[in-house]
Amino acid sequence: MFPRLALAILLLGQSGPEISGRPAVISPEILGFGSEQVVLWGIDAPVPGQICSRDGVQYDCGEESFYVLKDLVGDRPVRCTPVDVSGQRPVARCEVQWTQCVHTTCEQDWRDLGLEMIAAGAATQRREETAGRYDADEETARLGYAGVWAGPEWRGDGPRRPPVTP
């Protein structure tokens, strides 16, 4: 019983209160809410300046991923639940409010930004964090040669943050 309690206390001590608002996109993995920045949980995206290739042509896949996240966020409300606040920036699961209108009827829901980035091919999942939660969407992006899946492997040439498990 004690080990479970200790684990619960440890996990509670590393999470934080919800952060919400209309953030600025700092990088393909980082959102800024005023002076506070959060790292998106569960994804690995190329950084601006990272060169990838598509159909034999090189392009800045980090910049492309940046603009995918920027388009997803737009001017929409975003809410982030920190899962680890032990680092320089909190690592958080973030959702964007989405409005879908058909004719005169509109519905709103919240979409997982990590999932949307992976589905667009703008990032891959950090399997050590997600435990395969995004497998189906990542496989669809890979099979469709979307984004980073359009050419040779792009990851592995820079430092990576340690995994975070909520």
Disulfide bonds with the S-S distance in Angstrom:
Cys52-Cys61 1.95
Cys80-Cys94 2.13
Cys101-Cys106 1.93
